[in-house]
Amino acid sequence: MTFILKTTITAVVLLAGFSALLASEKGEKIPSMDVSATHQAVRSKLIGQGYDVRKIETEDGYLEVYAIKDGRKYELYLKPETLEIQKIKQGG
């Protein structure tokens, strides 16, 4: 992909999840969102922390995220209401 296309995609994802990120950093509940918007907010948050998000699923009431950071695989579990990371497993 070209630099401009990557930049545009990143900007769209960041804008889509911006309000959810603000709420999550304050520990506030996120207003009801559709699954797509929630996944975009999760991707934005984790991309900002250096993760390459590969897959997002729901398991036991948490968002389970499969991602890579610094060449290592991770499973991250986030609260869907606040997007706070509850647990991180390396090598998932």
C-alpha positions in Angstrom: 0.0 0.0 0.0 1.2 3.5 -0.6 2.0 5.8 2.2 -1.0 8.1 1.4 -3.5 5.2 1.5 -2.1 3.9 4.8 -2.3 7.3 6.3 -5.9 7.8 5.1 -7.0 4.4 6.4 -5.4 5.1 9.8 -7.0 8.6 10.0 -10.4 7.2 9.3 -10.0 4.4 11.9 -8.7 6.9 14.5 -11.6 9.4 13.8 -14.2 6.6 14.0 -13.0 5.5 17.5 -12.0 8.9 18.9 -15.1 9.4 21.2 -14.9 5.8 22.5 -11.2 6.3 23.3 -11.9 9.5 25.2 -14.5 7.7 27.3 -12.3 4.7 27.9 -9.4 6.8 29.2 -11.7 8.5 31.6 -13.1 5.1 32.7 -16.6 6.1 31.6 -18.9 3.7 29.9 -19.1 3.9 26.2 -22.5 4.7 24.7 -24.1 1.8 22.9 -22.2 1.2 19.7 -22.5 -1.3 16.9 -19.9 -4.0 16.8 -18.1 -2.5 13.9 -17.6 0.9 15.7 -16.5 -0.9 18.8 -13.9 -3.0 16.8 -12.7 0.2 15.1 -12.2 1.9 18.5 -10.3 -1.1 19.8 -8.1 -1.1 16.7 -7.4 2.6 17.1 -6.5 2.3 20.8 -4.2 -0.7 20.3 -2.6 0.7 17.1 -1.8 3.8 19.2 0.0 1.5 21.6 2.1 -0.2 18.9 0.0 -3.3 18.3 -0.8 -4.8 14.9 -4.4 -6.1 15.5 -5.1 -9.3 13.6 -8.5 -10.5 15.0 -11.1 -9.4 17.5 -13.6 -11.8 19.0 -16.0 -11.7 22.0 -15.4 -14.3 24.7 -16.8 -14.6 28.2 -18.0 -11.0 28.2 -14.7 -9.6 27.1 -13.3 -8.4 23.7 -10.5 -10.9 22.9 -7.9 -9.3 20.6 -5.2 -11.2 18.8 -2.3 -8.8 18.0 1.4 -8.6 17.3 3.8 -6.1 18.9 7.6 -6.1 18.4 7.4 -9.4 16.6 5.6 -11.2 19.5 2.0 -12.5 19.5 -0.4 -11.4 22.2 -4.0 -12.0 23.3 -5.5 -9.0 25.0 -8.8 -9.0 26.9 -10.7 -5.7 27.1 -13.9 -4.6 28.8 -16.3 -3.8 26.0 -17.9 -1.0 28.0 -14.7 1.0 28.6 -12.1 -0.7 26.3 -9.8 -1.1 29.4 -7.3 -3.9 29.0 -8.0 -6.4 31.7 -5.5 -9.1 30.9 -2.6 -9.7 28.4 -1.3 -13.1 27.4 1.9 -13.3 25.4 2.4 -16.0 22.8 -1.3 -16.5 22.2 
